[in-house]
Amino acid sequence: MFGRIRPLTLLVAGGLLSSVVLGAFGTASMVVGYQGREDVRDTLRQENIVAPKDSTIPGQLVDTGSEARAQADVIRKHQLTSSAGLTYAEMGRFRVVDANPAGTNDAALAVKDANGKPLSNPVRESWVTATALSTSLNTAYFAEQVALFSIVMGAALLLTGVGFGVLTLGTLVRHKITVAEERAVSAAPAMRPHTVA
């Protein structure tokens, strides 16, 4: 009898331990995800970014990941407008006489300062700022998505832990019922066959 109960006891203990560990990890994952999402939103609020009229969220305070992504899109749109559709890599390093955003990489054709040094292309330089801002905003969007994923995975782990607990306790109850039925059958008096006289 002891040999039958011991493995079951170990299985039940293992099942309950797994349930508790999964539940703890799930809860921790949800808490960390929620805190991460709130940190992203608090950081965005501190910047007091209000979306321009030509964005998909005109006049709104940018304080969520999706709004940050919309703001990054409008920054890129404005930058492309100012550069006549050229990206950073498509423009020259130096300013040209006609102020064409395309600029030039040839120092001999560039506009020079009083010392004879070529002046940098300001439109190309503005791409650096636009890219830095857009990257920061897109990172906020990505961070909020990771936080959401953490919350969802935490909920899944928690539910899995609860499921393990229910299955383990259900197995234990079922085993106890089976043992009780076996004891009841073995304790019942053996039926004797009736003889007909």
Number of C-alpha atoms within 10 A of each C-alpha: 5 6 7 8 11 11 11 14 12 11 15 19 13 14 19 20 15 18 23 17 15 23 24 16 17 24 20 17 22 24 16 16 24 16 14 20 23 16 16 20 19 13 13 20 15 10 11 11 16 16 21 15 11 11 17 14 16 14 13 14 17 24 21 21 22 17 24 25 21 21 25 25 17 20 22 17 16 15 22 17 11 15 21 13 14 17 16 19 10 14 20 21 23 26 27 23 10 8 13 15 22 23 24 20 17 13 17 11 14 22 20 17 10 6 6 9 12 20 15 21 23 15 26 25 14 15 21 12 13 18 16 13 16 21 14 15 25 21 17 25 23 17 18 23 17 15 24 17 15 22 24 16 18 24 19 17 22 24 17 17 24 18 15 21 21 15 16 20 15 13 15 16 12 12 14 12 12 12 12 12 12 11 11 10 11 10 9 8 7 8 6 6 6 6 5 4 3
